Amino acid sequence: MTSQGGTNTSLPDIRMRPERRAAPARAQVLEATTRLLAGAQLHEISVENISQEAGVSRPTFYSYFASKLEIVLELYTLAAAETHTAVSPMWNRPGDQAPTDAIRDGIRALVSTWVPHRAIFQAAIEHRYAVPEMMAASQETIANFVRNISAQLDADRAAGIAPPGPPSEPLVTALVWSTEHALYIASRGLSNGLPDVHSAVEPLETMWLSALYGIVPAP
């Protein structure tokens, strides 16, 4: 990752050693960044702020991370993996569960996971257009969702559970990217129509059910 001003980039191999990645001080830096992001945007937080919050020196900080963006990338990767697991019943549903219920459960699980990690998701979204590694992580996350949900939709179409429609991959891709954007807008309070993430649940359920299964939920 491109370093920021004053960043020590001379120890990349040391940073990646397993014993370094498991060090308590490293975990303290990750936790401190998470706490600070809950009250400020990333550009308002300095390495000094993070070091002080974590109770470590700047040299110690740079012995584990090249920049604060590298921290956000790692936190995003962890949060995305947790979200993927939480939403997986959408495509790993029990045989007796209706797909409509799986979609509803998946959307609600997504929102429930987004809330505690919203500051991390916000920071990742806001910086991915300038940080190639962040964009690559976002694209990989989206692709994982698309691959699994598309496969389930194809199976449901083959079984006559879902109606025919446009190719599953571009359809689901549009839905997943739109869902992420809606949650970002809602979590930042940027639209009166989506004042918080919980207000997005019903519109997202309607969007997904109508697009995939031709069902418009009753009001």
Sequence and secondary structure as in RCSB ss.txt:
>XXXX:A:sequence
MTSQGGTNTSLPDIRMRPERRAAPARAQVLEATTRLLAGAQLHEISVENISQEAGVSRPTFYSYFASKLEIVLEL
YTLAAAETHTAVSPMWNRPGDQAPTDAIRDGIRALVSTWVPHRAIFQAAIEHRYAVPEMMAASQETIANFVRNIS
AQLDADRAAGIAPPGPPSEPLVTALVWSTEHALYIASRGLSNGLPDVHSAVEPLETMWLSALYGIVPAP
>XXXX:A:secstr
    TT   S HHHHTSHHHHT HHHHHHHHHHHHHHTTS GGG  HHHHHHHHT  HHHHHHH S HHHHHHHH
HHHHHHHHHHHHGGGTS  TTS HHHHHHHHHHHHHHHHHHHHHHHHHHHHHTTT HHHHHHHHHHHHHHHHHHH
HHHHHHHHTTSS   S HHHHHHHHHHHHHHHHHHHHHT BTTB SGGGGHHHHHHHHHHHHH      
